[in-house]
Amino acid sequence: MCMVLGLVLTMKEVMPSVAHKFGVMHLWCNSSKQWKYRELRGLYWQCAMLSTIAEFNVQVEAVKRKNDKAWAYLDKWDKDS
């Protein structure tokens, strides 16, 4: 989490008008330190590849069913960027 948060804060400071996208690999690497479920990795990538909000919301519920703390970690990040 610290690496992603540090990157976000740095980007906002250095380039305040540039949109920042969260890389699923960074999110996965940071969350996998806490949760070792291999199945979560696949669920994260499936969320990242979806093209509609409705599909994303359905897939994110699968993460929540598997591990509600992992879901809470994902849920705190801005989904509009």
N, CA, C and O atoms as a Maestro MAE file, in Angstrom:
{
 s_m_m2io_version
 :::
 2.0.0
}

f_m_ct {
 s_m_title
 :::
 protein
 m_atom[324] {
  # First column is atom index #
  i_m_mmod_type
  r_m_x_coord
  r_m_y_coord
  r_m_z_coord
  i_m_residue_number
  s_m_chain_name
  s_m_pdb_residue_name
  s_m_pdb_atom_name
  i_m_atomic_number
  :::
  1 25 0.829 -1.186 0.000 1 A "MET " " N  " 7
  2 3 0.000 0.000 0.000 1 A "MET " " CA " 6
  3 2 0.869 1.244 0.000 1 A "MET " " C  " 6
  4 15 0.550 2.218 -0.682 1 A "MET " " O  " 8
  5 25 1.951 1.230 0.744 2 A "CYS " " N  " 7
  6 3 2.789 2.419 0.845 2 A "CYS " " CA " 6
  7 2 3.352 2.826 -0.507 2 A "CYS " " C  " 6
  8 15 3.409 4.016 -0.819 2 A "CYS " " O  " 8
  9 25 3.776 1.845 -1.324 3 A "MET " " N  " 7
  10 3 4.349 2.177 -2.626 3 A "MET " " CA " 6
  11 2 3.317 2.862 -3.506 3 A "MET " " C  " 6
  12 15 3.622 3.869 -4.143 3 A "MET " " O  " 8
  13 25 2.112 2.338 -3.552 4 A "VAL " " N  " 7
  14 3 1.066 2.924 -4.387 4 A "VAL " " CA " 6
  15 2 0.695 4.308 -3.870 4 A "VAL " " C  " 6
  16 15 0.574 5.251 -4.652 4 A "VAL " " O  " 8
  17 25 0.515 4.431 -2.574 5 A "LEU " " N  " 7
  18 3 0.135 5.714 -2.001 5 A "LEU " " CA " 6
  19 2 1.228 6.747 -2.230 5 A "LEU " " C  " 6
  20 15 0.931 7.894 -2.563 5 A "LEU " " O  " 8
  21 25 2.485 6.358 -2.058 6 A "GLY " " N  " 7
  22 3 3.591 7.266 -2.301 6 A "GLY " " CA " 6
  23 2 3.637 7.746 -3.741 6 A "GLY " " C  " 6
  24 15 3.903 8.919 -4.006 6 A "GLY " " O  " 8
  25 25 3.378 6.840 -4.666 7 A "LEU " " N  " 7
  26 3 3.362 7.192 -6.082 7 A "LEU " " CA " 6
  27 2 2.238 8.181 -6.385 7 A "LEU " " C  " 6
  28 15 2.438 9.153 -7.114 7 A "LEU " " O  " 8
  29 25 1.077 7.934 -5.832 8 A "VAL " " N  " 7
  30 3 -0.072 8.819 -6.057 8 A "VAL " " CA " 6
  31 2 0.231 10.219 -5.527 8 A "VAL " " C  " 6
  32 15 0.006 11.209 -6.223 8 A "VAL " " O  " 8
  33 25 0.735 10.303 -4.312 9 A "LEU " " N  " 7
  34 3 1.031 11.613 -3.726 9 A "LEU " " CA " 6
  35 2 2.107 12.348 -4.512 9 A "LEU " " C  " 6
  36 15 2.013 13.557 -4.727 9 A "LEU " " O  " 8
  37 25 3.128 11.616 -4.940 10 A "THR " " N  " 7
  38 3 4.202 12.225 -5.724 10 A "THR " " CA " 6
  39 2 3.674 12.742 -7.056 10 A "THR " " C  " 6
  40 15 3.990 13.862 -7.456 10 A "THR " " O  " 8
  41 25 2.871 11.933 -7.746 11 A "MET " " N  " 7
  42 3 2.325 12.355 -9.034 11 A "MET " " CA " 6
  43 2 1.445 13.587 -8.884 11 A "MET " " C  " 6
  44 15 1.487 14.485 -9.726 11 A "MET " " O  " 8
  45 25 0.652 13.639 -7.829 12 A "LYS " " N  " 7
  46 3 -0.206 14.807 -7.610 12 A "LYS " " CA " 6
  47 2 0.609 16.057 -7.346 12 A "LYS " " C  " 6
  48 15 0.212 17.159 -7.726 12 A "LYS " " O  " 8
  49 25 1.747 15.886 -6.694 13 A "GLU " " N  " 7
  50 3 2.599 17.037 -6.399 13 A "GLU " " CA " 6
  51 2 3.380 17.494 -7.632 13 A "GLU " " C  " 6
  52 15 3.453 18.689 -7.918 13 A "GLU " " O  " 8
  53 25 3.959 16.545 -8.354 14 A "VAL " " N  " 7
  54 3 4.806 16.873 -9.496 14 A "VAL " " CA " 6
  55 2 3.986 17.253 -10.724 14 A "VAL " " C  " 6
  56 15 4.339 18.190 -11.441 14 A "VAL " " O  " 8
  57 25 2.896 16.534 -10.968 15 A "MET " " N  " 7
  58 3 2.050 16.777 -12.138 15 A "MET " " CA " 6
  59 2 0.583 16.833 -11.705 15 A "MET " " C  " 6
  60 15 -0.165 15.884 -11.936 15 A "MET " " O  " 8
  61 25 0.171 17.928 -11.084 16 A "PRO " " N  " 7
  62 3 -1.169 17.991 -10.503 16 A "PRO " " CA " 6
  63 2 -2.318 17.879 -11.507 16 A "PRO " " C  " 6
  64 15 -3.420 17.486 -11.126 16 A "PRO " " O  " 8
  65 25 -2.094 18.207 -12.755 17 A "SER " " N  " 7
  66 3 -3.197 18.171 -13.721 17 A "SER " " CA " 6
  67 2 -3.265 16.856 -14.502 17 A "SER " " C  " 6
  68 15 -4.135 16.695 -15.358 17 A "SER " " O  " 8
  69 25 -2.371 15.927 -14.222 18 A "VAL " " N  " 7
  70 3 -2.328 14.657 -14.942 18 A "VAL " " CA " 6
  71 2 -3.115 13.605 -14.182 18 A "VAL " " C  " 6
  72 15 -2.943 13.444 -12.974 18 A "VAL " " O  " 8
  73 25 -3.980 12.889 -14.892 19 A "ALA " " N  " 7
  74 3 -4.756 11.811 -14.267 19 A "ALA " " CA " 6
  75 2 -3.829 10.648 -13.925 19 A "ALA " " C  " 6
  76 15 -2.898 10.342 -14.670 19 A "ALA " " O  " 8
  77 25 -4.090 10.019 -12.810 20 A "HIS " " N  " 7
  78 3 -3.278 8.876 -12.388 20 A "HIS " " CA " 6
  79 2 -4.114 7.607 -12.446 20 A "HIS " " C  " 6
  80 15 -5.242 7.582 -11.952 20 A "HIS " " O  " 8
  81 25 -3.579 6.571 -13.037 21 A "LYS " " N  " 7
  82 3 -4.240 5.269 -13.107 21 A "LYS " " CA " 6
  83 2 -3.534 4.313 -12.155 21 A "LYS " " C  " 6
  84 15 -2.306 4.308 -12.068 21 A "LYS " " O  " 8
  85 25 -4.301 3.517 -11.454 22 A "PHE " " N  " 7
  86 3 -3.716 2.525 -10.560 22 A "PHE " " CA " 6
  87 2 -3.393 1.273 -11.349 22 A "PHE " " C  " 6
  88 15 -4.261 0.704 -12.011 22 A "PHE " " O  " 8
  89 25 -2.162 0.851 -11.277 23 A "GLY " " N  " 7
  90 3 -1.757 -0.380 -11.936 23 A "GLY " " CA " 6
  91 2 -2.158 -1.572 -11.102 23 A "GLY " " C  " 6
  92 15 -1.868 -1.631 -9.908 23 A "GLY " " O  " 8
  93 25 -2.826 -2.524 -11.731 24 A "VAL " " N  " 7
  94 3 -3.294 -3.688 -10.994 24 A "VAL " " CA " 6
  95 2 -2.120 -4.465 -10.411 24 A "VAL " " C  " 6
  96 15 -2.255 -5.090 -9.359 24 A "VAL " " O  " 8
  97 25 -0.981 -4.435 -11.075 25 A "MET " " N  " 7
  98 3 0.178 -5.152 -10.541 25 A "MET " " CA " 6
  99 2 0.628 -4.537 -9.217 25 A "MET " " C  " 6
  100 15 0.984 -5.261 -8.287 25 A "MET " " O  " 8
  101 25 0.614 -3.217 -9.127 26 A "HIS " " N  " 7
  102 3 0.983 -2.564 -7.868 26 A "HIS " " CA " 6
  103 2 -0.033 -2.880 -6.777 26 A "HIS " " C  " 6
  104 15 0.342 -3.175 -5.642 26 A "HIS " " O  " 8
  105 25 -1.314 -2.818 -7.117 27 A "LEU " " N  " 7
  106 3 -2.341 -3.137 -6.138 27 A "LEU " " CA " 6
  107 2 -2.198 -4.582 -5.663 27 A "LEU " " C  " 6
  108 15 -2.291 -4.861 -4.468 27 A "LEU " " O  " 8
  109 25 -1.971 -5.496 -6.605 28 A "TRP " " N  " 7
  110 3 -1.819 -6.897 -6.241 28 A "TRP " " CA " 6
  111 2 -0.578 -7.113 -5.377 28 A "TRP " " C  " 6
  112 15 -0.654 -7.785 -4.348 28 A "TRP " " O  " 8
  113 25 0.548 -6.560 -5.777 29 A "CYS " " N  " 7
  114 3 1.785 -6.755 -5.006 29 A "CYS " " CA " 6
  115 2 1.637 -6.253 -3.578 29 A "CYS " " C  " 6
  116 15 2.076 -6.909 -2.634 29 A "CYS " " O  " 8
  117 25 1.026 -5.102 -3.424 30 A "ASN " " N  " 7
  118 3 0.851 -4.558 -2.084 30 A "ASN " " CA " 6
  119 2 -0.157 -5.351 -1.262 30 A "ASN " " C  " 6
  120 15 0.056 -5.551 -0.066 30 A "ASN " " O  " 8
  121 25 -1.223 -5.797 -1.857 31 A "SER " " N  " 7
  122 3 -2.217 -6.545 -1.084 31 A "SER " " CA " 6
  123 2 -1.778 -7.983 -0.833 31 A "SER " " C  " 6
  124 15 -2.183 -8.587 0.161 31 A "SER " " O  " 8
  125 25 -0.956 -8.539 -1.720 32 A "SER " " N  " 7
  126 3 -0.536 -9.935 -1.542 32 A "SER " " CA " 6
  127 2 0.412 -10.100 -0.361 32 A "SER " " C  " 6
  128 15 0.656 -11.224 0.080 32 A "SER " " O  " 8
  129 25 0.950 -9.002 0.155 33 A "LYS " " N  " 7
  130 3 1.754 -9.081 1.365 33 A "LYS " " CA " 6
  131 2 0.889 -9.472 2.557 33 A "LYS " " C  " 6
  132 15 1.370 -10.074 3.517 33 A "LYS " " O  " 8
  133 25 -0.392 -9.124 2.484 34 A "GLN " " N  " 7
  134 3 -1.322 -9.438 3.573 34 A "GLN " " CA " 6
  135 2 -2.116 -10.702 3.306 34 A "GLN " " C  " 6
  136 15 -2.374 -11.481 4.223 34 A "GLN " " O  " 8
  137 25 -2.509 -10.915 2.038 35 A "TRP " " N  " 7
  138 3 -3.364 -12.041 1.697 35 A "TRP " " CA " 6
  139 2 -2.679 -12.896 0.648 35 A "TRP " " C  " 6
  140 15 -2.353 -12.415 -0.437 35 A "TRP " " O  " 8
  141 25 -2.464 -14.140 0.963 36 A "LYS " " N  " 7
  142 3 -1.685 -15.028 0.095 36 A "LYS " " CA " 6
  143 2 -2.557 -15.851 -0.855 36 A "LYS " " C  " 6
  144 15 -2.053 -16.754 -1.523 36 A "LYS " " O  " 8
  145 25 -3.836 -15.557 -0.922 37 A "TYR " " N  " 7
  146 3 -4.740 -16.341 -1.763 37 A "TYR " " CA " 6
  147 2 -4.398 -16.164 -3.238 37 A "TYR " " C  " 6
  148 15 -4.521 -15.065 -3.778 37 A "TYR " " O  " 8
  149 25 -3.978 -17.219 -3.875 38 A "ARG " " N  " 7
  150 3 -3.658 -17.162 -5.311 38 A "ARG " " CA " 6
  151 2 -4.912 -16.815 -6.118 38 A "ARG " " C  " 6
  152 15 -4.830 -16.143 -7.146 38 A "ARG " " O  " 8
  153 25 -6.055 -17.273 -5.650 39 A "GLU " " N  " 7
  154 3 -7.317 -17.012 -6.342 39 A "GLU " " CA " 6
  155 2 -7.621 -15.507 -6.417 39 A "GLU " " C  " 6
  156 15 -8.215 -15.042 -7.391 39 A "GLU " " O  " 8
  157 25 -7.218 -14.755 -5.397 40 A "LEU " " N  " 7
  158 3 -7.443 -13.310 -5.408 40 A "LEU " " CA " 6
  159 2 -6.723 -12.645 -6.571 40 A "LEU " " C  " 6
  160 15 -7.232 -11.683 -7.146 40 A "LEU " " O  " 8
  161 25 -5.543 -13.148 -6.923 41 A "ARG " " N  " 7
  162 3 -4.793 -12.555 -8.033 41 A "ARG " " CA " 6
  163 2 -5.622 -12.579 -9.318 41 A "ARG " " C  " 6
  164 15 -5.717 -11.577 -10.027 41 A "ARG " " O  " 8
  165 25 -6.216 -13.731 -9.607 42 A "GLY " " N  " 7
  166 3 -7.054 -13.852 -10.794 42 A "GLY " " CA " 6
  167 2 -8.252 -12.923 -10.742 42 A "GLY " " C  " 6
  168 15 -8.635 -12.337 -11.754 42 A "GLY " " O  " 8
  169 25 -8.844 -12.788 -9.566 43 A "LEU " " N  " 7
  170 3 -9.999 -11.908 -9.415 43 A "LEU " " CA " 6
  171 2 -9.602 -10.447 -9.632 43 A "LEU " " C  " 6
  172 15 -10.350 -9.690 -10.251 43 A "LEU " " O  " 8
  173 25 -8.443 -10.049 -9.133 44 A "TYR " " N  " 7
  174 3 -7.955 -8.685 -9.345 44 A "TYR " " CA " 6
  175 2 -7.800 -8.408 -10.840 44 A "TYR " " C  " 6
  176 15 -8.256 -7.380 -11.341 44 A "TYR " " O  " 8
  177 25 -7.151 -9.338 -11.546 45 A "TRP " " N  " 7
  178 3 -6.919 -9.130 -12.978 45 A "TRP " " CA " 6
  179 2 -8.233 -9.112 -13.755 45 A "TRP " " C  " 6
  180 15 -8.382 -8.343 -14.704 45 A "TRP " " O  " 8
  181 25 -9.176 -9.947 -13.360 46 A "GLN " " N  " 7
  182 3 -10.480 -9.938 -14.029 46 A "GLN " " CA " 6
  183 2 -11.155 -8.582 -13.839 46 A "GLN " " C  " 6
  184 15 -11.749 -8.050 -14.776 46 A "GLN " " O  " 8
  185 25 -11.068 -8.024 -12.636 47 A "CYS " " N  " 7
  186 3 -11.641 -6.692 -12.391 47 A "CYS " " CA " 6
  187 2 -10.999 -5.658 -13.303 47 A "CYS " " C  " 6
  188 15 -11.686 -4.804 -13.864 47 A "CYS " " O  " 8
  189 25 -9.690 -5.735 -13.450 48 A "ALA " " N  " 7
  190 3 -8.950 -4.746 -14.235 48 A "ALA " " CA " 6
  191 2 -9.286 -4.801 -15.719 48 A "ALA " " C  " 6
  192 15 -9.201 -3.781 -16.403 48 A "ALA " " O  " 8
  193 25 -9.663 -5.956 -16.226 49 A "MET " " N  " 7
  194 3 -9.886 -6.113 -17.663 49 A "MET " " CA " 6
  195 2 -11.312 -5.817 -18.108 49 A "MET " " C  " 6
  196 15 -11.582 -5.778 -19.308 49 A "MET " " O  " 8
  197 25 -12.215 -5.611 -17.184 50 A "LEU " " N  " 7
  198 3 -13.610 -5.378 -17.567 50 A "LEU " " CA " 6
  199 2 -13.799 -3.981 -18.125 50 A "LEU " " C  " 6
  200 15 -13.089 -3.046 -17.756 50 A "LEU " " O  " 8
  201 25 -14.754 -3.855 -19.006 51 A "SER " " N  " 7
  202 3 -14.918 -2.579 -19.701 51 A "SER " " CA " 6
  203 2 -16.152 -1.783 -19.281 51 A "SER " " C  " 6
  204 15 -16.322 -0.646 -19.724 51 A "SER " " O  " 8
  205 25 -17.010 -2.348 -18.444 52 A "THR " " N  " 7
  206 3 -18.169 -1.586 -17.980 52 A "THR " " CA " 6
  207 2 -18.204 -1.564 -16.459 52 A "THR " " C  " 6
  208 15 -17.687 -2.466 -15.800 52 A "THR " " O  " 8
  209 25 -18.810 -0.534 -15.917 53 A "ILE " " N  " 7
  210 3 -18.938 -0.413 -14.465 53 A "ILE " " CA " 6
  211 2 -19.777 -1.554 -13.902 53 A "ILE " " C  " 6
  212 15 -19.464 -2.090 -12.838 53 A "ILE " " O  " 8
  213 25 -20.832 -1.924 -14.603 54 A "ALA " " N  " 7
  214 3 -21.698 -3.011 -14.134 54 A "ALA " " CA " 6
  215 2 -20.924 -4.319 -14.024 54 A "ALA " " C  " 6
  216 15 -21.048 -5.031 -13.028 54 A "ALA " " O  " 8
  217 25 -20.128 -4.640 -15.040 55 A "GLU " " N  " 7
  218 3 -19.321 -5.871 -15.001 55 A "GLU " " CA " 6
  219 2 -18.292 -5.800 -13.863 55 A "GLU " " C  " 6
  220 15 -18.070 -6.774 -13.144 55 A "GLU " " O  " 8
  221 25 -17.682 -4.636 -13.723 56 A "PHE " " N  " 7
  222 3 -16.697 -4.439 -12.668 56 A "PHE " " CA " 6
  223 2 -17.332 -4.662 -11.296 56 A "PHE " " C  " 6
  224 15 -16.763 -5.351 -10.450 56 A "PHE " " O  " 8
  225 25 -18.507 -4.082 -11.079 57 A "ASN " " N  " 7
  226 3 -19.172 -4.218 -9.776 57 A "ASN " " CA " 6
  227 2 -19.504 -5.670 -9.463 57 A "ASN " " C  " 6
  228 15 -19.387 -6.093 -8.313 57 A "ASN " " O  " 8
  229 25 -19.913 -6.432 -10.456 58 A "VAL " " N  " 7
  230 3 -20.194 -7.858 -10.255 58 A "VAL " " CA " 6
  231 2 -18.913 -8.593 -9.868 58 A "VAL " " C  " 6
  232 15 -18.908 -9.406 -8.944 58 A "VAL " " O  " 8
  233 25 -17.836 -8.301 -10.581 59 A "GLN " " N  " 7
  234 3 -16.571 -8.992 -10.316 59 A "GLN " " CA " 6
  235 2 -15.990 -8.604 -8.965 59 A "GLN " " C  " 6
  236 15 -15.416 -9.444 -8.272 59 A "GLN " " O  " 8
  237 25 -16.133 -7.348 -8.587 60 A "VAL " " N  " 7
  238 3 -15.631 -6.904 -7.290 60 A "VAL " " CA " 6
  239 2 -16.381 -7.612 -6.159 60 A "VAL " " C  " 6
  240 15 -15.809 -7.860 -5.098 60 A "VAL " " O  " 8
  241 25 -17.630 -7.930 -6.375 61 A "GLU " " N  " 7
  242 3 -18.385 -8.698 -5.375 61 A "GLU " " CA " 6
  243 2 -17.781 -10.089 -5.181 61 A "GLU " " C  " 6
  244 15 -17.848 -10.646 -4.085 61 A "GLU " " O  " 8
  245 25 -17.197 -10.646 -6.228 62 A "ALA " " N  " 7
  246 3 -16.520 -11.943 -6.109 62 A "ALA " " CA " 6
  247 2 -15.298 -11.814 -5.201 62 A "ALA " " C  " 6
  248 15 -15.003 -12.719 -4.421 62 A "ALA " " O  " 8
  249 25 -14.593 -10.696 -5.300 63 A "VAL " " N  " 7
  250 3 -13.467 -10.444 -4.397 63 A "VAL " " CA " 6
  251 2 -13.984 -10.344 -2.966 63 A "VAL " " C  " 6
  252 15 -13.386 -10.899 -2.045 63 A "VAL " " O  " 8
  253 25 -15.089 -9.640 -2.784 64 A "LYS " " N  " 7
  254 3 -15.666 -9.456 -1.445 64 A "LYS " " CA " 6
  255 2 -16.082 -10.796 -0.840 64 A "LYS " " C  " 6
  256 15 -15.884 -11.033 0.352 64 A "LYS " " O  " 8
  257 25 -16.655 -11.662 -1.660 65 A "ARG " " N  " 7
  258 3 -17.051 -12.986 -1.158 65 A "ARG " " CA " 6
  259 2 -15.836 -13.821 -0.757 65 A "ARG " " C  " 6
  260 15 -15.898 -14.594 0.198 65 A "ARG " " O  " 8
  261 25 -14.750 -13.665 -1.478 66 A "LYS " " N  " 7
  262 3 -13.537 -14.436 -1.190 66 A "LYS " " CA " 6
  263 2 -12.818 -13.905 0.043 66 A "LYS " " C  " 6
  264 15 -12.367 -14.676 0.891 66 A "LYS " " O  " 8
  265 25 -12.712 -12.557 0.137 67 A "ASN " " N  " 7
  266 3 -11.974 -11.958 1.247 67 A "ASN " " CA " 6
  267 2 -12.437 -10.514 1.408 67 A "ASN " " C  " 6
  268 15 -12.081 -9.649 0.608 67 A "ASN " " O  " 8
  269 25 -13.225 -10.262 2.438 68 A "ASP " " N  " 7
  270 3 -13.799 -8.917 2.591 68 A "ASP " " CA " 6
  271 2 -12.745 -7.858 2.930 68 A "ASP " " C  " 6
  272 15 -12.950 -6.681 2.633 68 A "ASP " " O  " 8
  273 25 -11.637 -8.244 3.537 69 A "LYS " " N  " 7
  274 3 -10.576 -7.268 3.811 69 A "LYS " " CA " 6
  275 2 -9.839 -6.888 2.526 69 A "LYS " " C  " 6
  276 15 -9.452 -5.732 2.350 69 A "LYS " " O  " 8
  277 25 -9.649 -7.843 1.644 70 A "ALA " " N  " 7
  278 3 -9.036 -7.536 0.340 70 A "ALA " " CA " 6
  279 2 -9.969 -6.622 -0.451 70 A "ALA " " C  " 6
  280 15 -9.511 -5.702 -1.130 70 A "ALA " " O  " 8
  281 25 -11.262 -6.871 -0.364 71 A "TRP " " N  " 7
  282 3 -12.241 -6.004 -1.028 71 A "TRP " " CA " 6
  283 2 -12.154 -4.588 -0.461 71 A "TRP " " C  " 6
  284 15 -12.173 -3.617 -1.218 71 A "TRP " " O  " 8
  285 25 -12.060 -4.463 0.860 72 A "ALA " " N  " 7
  286 3 -11.989 -3.143 1.486 72 A "ALA " " CA " 6
  287 2 -10.736 -2.397 1.016 72 A "ALA " " C  " 6
  288 15 -10.766 -1.181 0.830 72 A "ALA " " O  " 8
  289 25 -9.640 -3.130 0.825 73 A "TYR " " N  " 7
  290 3 -8.415 -2.521 0.315 73 A "TYR " " CA " 6
  291 2 -8.651 -1.963 -1.091 73 A "TYR " " C  " 6
  292 15 -8.265 -0.831 -1.381 73 A "TYR " " O  " 8
  293 25 -9.272 -2.740 -1.947 74 A "LEU " " N  " 7
  294 3 -9.554 -2.274 -3.308 74 A "LEU " " CA " 6
  295 2 -10.569 -1.139 -3.318 74 A "LEU " " C  " 6
  296 15 -10.461 -0.200 -4.107 74 A "LEU " " O  " 8
  297 25 -11.543 -1.235 -2.444 75 A "ASP " " N  " 7
  298 3 -12.646 -0.268 -2.439 75 A "ASP " " CA " 6
  299 2 -12.202 1.143 -2.068 75 A "ASP " " C  " 6
  300 15 -12.863 2.114 -2.437 75 A "ASP " " O  " 8
  301 25 -11.102 1.267 -1.350 76 A "LYS " " N  " 7
  302 3 -10.677 2.596 -0.921 76 A "LYS " " CA " 6
  303 2 -10.047 3.411 -2.042 76 A "LYS " " C  " 6
  304 15 -9.926 4.630 -1.919 76 A "LYS " " O  " 8
  305 25 -9.642 2.767 -3.131 77 A "TRP " " N  " 7
  306 3 -8.987 3.476 -4.246 77 A "TRP " " CA " 6
  307 2 -10.035 4.031 -5.209 77 A "TRP " " C  " 6
  308 15 -11.085 3.424 -5.420 77 A "TRP " " O  " 8
  309 25 -9.739 5.166 -5.774 78 A "ASP " " N  " 7
  310 3 -10.611 5.847 -6.734 78 A "ASP " " CA " 6
  311 2 -10.822 4.986 -7.967 78 A "ASP " " C  " 6
  312 15 -9.856 4.608 -8.631 78 A "ASP " " O  " 8
  313 25 -12.055 4.675 -8.279 79 A "LYS " " N  " 7
  314 3 -12.352 3.821 -9.432 79 A "LYS " " CA " 6
  315 2 -12.562 4.624 -10.724 79 A "LYS " " C  " 6
  316 15 -12.654 4.052 -11.810 79 A "LYS " " O  " 8
  317 25 -12.636 5.924 -10.598 80 A "ASP " " N  " 7
  318 3 -12.835 6.772 -11.770 80 A "ASP " " CA " 6
  319 2 -11.546 7.092 -12.497 80 A "ASP " " C  " 6
  320 15 -11.581 7.633 -13.602 80 A "ASP " " O  " 8
  321 25 -10.418 6.771 -11.905 81 A "SER " " N  " 7
  322 3 -9.153 7.103 -12.552 81 A "SER " " CA " 6
  323 2 -8.559 5.908 -13.247 81 A "SER " " C  " 6
  324 15 -7.489 6.011 -13.846 81 A "SER " " O  " 8
  :::
 }
 m_bond[323] {
  # First column is bond index #
  i_m_from
  i_m_to
  i_m_order
  :::
  1 1 2 1
  2 2 3 1
  3 3 4 2
  4 3 5 1
  5 5 6 1
  6 6 7 1
  7 7 8 2
  8 7 9 1
  9 9 10 1
  10 10 11 1
  11 11 12 2
  12 11 13 1
  13 13 14 1
  14 14 15 1
  15 15 16 2
  16 15 17 1
  17 17 18 1
  18 18 19 1
  19 19 20 2
  20 19 21 1
  21 21 22 1
  22 22 23 1
  23 23 24 2
  24 23 25 1
  25 25 26 1
  26 26 27 1
  27 27 28 2
  28 27 29 1
  29 29 30 1
  30 30 31 1
  31 31 32 2
  32 31 33 1
  33 33 34 1
  34 34 35 1
  35 35 36 2
  36 35 37 1
  37 37 38 1
  38 38 39 1
  39 39 40 2
  40 39 41 1
  41 41 42 1
  42 42 43 1
  43 43 44 2
  44 43 45 1
  45 45 46 1
  46 46 47 1
  47 47 48 2
  48 47 49 1
  49 49 50 1
  50 50 51 1
  51 51 52 2
  52 51 53 1
  53 53 54 1
  54 54 55 1
  55 55 56 2
  56 55 57 1
  57 57 58 1
  58 58 59 1
  59 59 60 2
  60 59 61 1
  61 61 62 1
  62 62 63 1
  63 63 64 2
  64 63 65 1
  65 65 66 1
  66 66 67 1
  67 67 68 2
  68 67 69 1
  69 69 70 1
  70 70 71 1
  71 71 72 2
  72 71 73 1
  73 73 74 1
  74 74 75 1
  75 75 76 2
  76 75 77 1
  77 77 78 1
  78 78 79 1
  79 79 80 2
  80 79 81 1
  81 81 82 1
  82 82 83 1
  83 83 84 2
  84 83 85 1
  85 85 86 1
  86 86 87 1
  87 87 88 2
  88 87 89 1
  89 89 90 1
  90 90 91 1
  91 91 92 2
  92 91 93 1
  93 93 94 1
  94 94 95 1
  95 95 96 2
  96 95 97 1
  97 97 98 1
  98 98 99 1
  99 99 100 2
  100 99 101 1
  101 101 102 1
  102 102 103 1
  103 103 104 2
  104 103 105 1
  105 105 106 1
  106 106 107 1
  107 107 108 2
  108 107 109 1
  109 109 110 1
  110 110 111 1
  111 111 112 2
  112 111 113 1
  113 113 114 1
  114 114 115 1
  115 115 116 2
  116 115 117 1
  117 117 118 1
  118 118 119 1
  119 119 120 2
  120 119 121 1
  121 121 122 1
  122 122 123 1
  123 123 124 2
  124 123 125 1
  125 125 126 1
  126 126 127 1
  127 127 128 2
  128 127 129 1
  129 129 130 1
  130 130 131 1
  131 131 132 2
  132 131 133 1
  133 133 134 1
  134 134 135 1
  135 135 136 2
  136 135 137 1
  137 137 138 1
  138 138 139 1
  139 139 140 2
  140 139 141 1
  141 141 142 1
  142 142 143 1
  143 143 144 2
  144 143 145 1
  145 145 146 1
  146 146 147 1
  147 147 148 2
  148 147 149 1
  149 149 150 1
  150 150 151 1
  151 151 152 2
  152 151 153 1
  153 153 154 1
  154 154 155 1
  155 155 156 2
  156 155 157 1
  157 157 158 1
  158 158 159 1
  159 159 160 2
  160 159 161 1
  161 161 162 1
  162 162 163 1
  163 163 164 2
  164 163 165 1
  165 165 166 1
  166 166 167 1
  167 167 168 2
  168 167 169 1
  169 169 170 1
  170 170 171 1
  171 171 172 2
  172 171 173 1
  173 173 174 1
  174 174 175 1
  175 175 176 2
  176 175 177 1
  177 177 178 1
  178 178 179 1
  179 179 180 2
  180 179 181 1
  181 181 182 1
  182 182 183 1
  183 183 184 2
  184 183 185 1
  185 185 186 1
  186 186 187 1
  187 187 188 2
  188 187 189 1
  189 189 190 1
  190 190 191 1
  191 191 192 2
  192 191 193 1
  193 193 194 1
  194 194 195 1
  195 195 196 2
  196 195 197 1
  197 197 198 1
  198 198 199 1
  199 199 200 2
  200 199 201 1
  201 201 202 1
  202 202 203 1
  203 203 204 2
  204 203 205 1
  205 205 206 1
  206 206 207 1
  207 207 208 2
  208 207 209 1
  209 209 210 1
  210 210 211 1
  211 211 212 2
  212 211 213 1
  213 213 214 1
  214 214 215 1
  215 215 216 2
  216 215 217 1
  217 217 218 1
  218 218 219 1
  219 219 220 2
  220 219 221 1
  221 221 222 1
  222 222 223 1
  223 223 224 2
  224 223 225 1
  225 225 226 1
  226 226 227 1
  227 227 228 2
  228 227 229 1
  229 229 230 1
  230 230 231 1
  231 231 232 2
  232 231 233 1
  233 233 234 1
  234 234 235 1
  235 235 236 2
  236 235 237 1
  237 237 238 1
  238 238 239 1
  239 239 240 2
  240 239 241 1
  241 241 242 1
  242 242 243 1
  243 243 244 2
  244 243 245 1
  245 245 246 1
  246 246 247 1
  247 247 248 2
  248 247 249 1
  249 249 250 1
  250 250 251 1
  251 251 252 2
  252 251 253 1
  253 253 254 1
  254 254 255 1
  255 255 256 2
  256 255 257 1
  257 257 258 1
  258 258 259 1
  259 259 260 2
  260 259 261 1
  261 261 262 1
  262 262 263 1
  263 263 264 2
  264 263 265 1
  265 265 266 1
  266 266 267 1
  267 267 268 2
  268 267 269 1
  269 269 270 1
  270 270 271 1
  271 271 272 2
  272 271 273 1
  273 273 274 1
  274 274 275 1
  275 275 276 2
  276 275 277 1
  277 277 278 1
  278 278 279 1
  279 279 280 2
  280 279 281 1
  281 281 282 1
  282 282 283 1
  283 283 284 2
  284 283 285 1
  285 285 286 1
  286 286 287 1
  287 287 288 2
  288 287 289 1
  289 289 290 1
  290 290 291 1
  291 291 292 2
  292 291 293 1
  293 293 294 1
  294 294 295 1
  295 295 296 2
  296 295 297 1
  297 297 298 1
  298 298 299 1
  299 299 300 2
  300 299 301 1
  301 301 302 1
  302 302 303 1
  303 303 304 2
  304 303 305 1
  305 305 306 1
  306 306 307 1
  307 307 308 2
  308 307 309 1
  309 309 310 1
  310 310 311 1
  311 311 312 2
  312 311 313 1
  313 313 314 1
  314 314 315 1
  315 315 316 2
  316 315 317 1
  317 317 318 1
  318 318 319 1
  319 319 320 2
  320 319 321 1
  321 321 322 1
  322 322 323 1
  323 323 324 2
  :::
 }
}
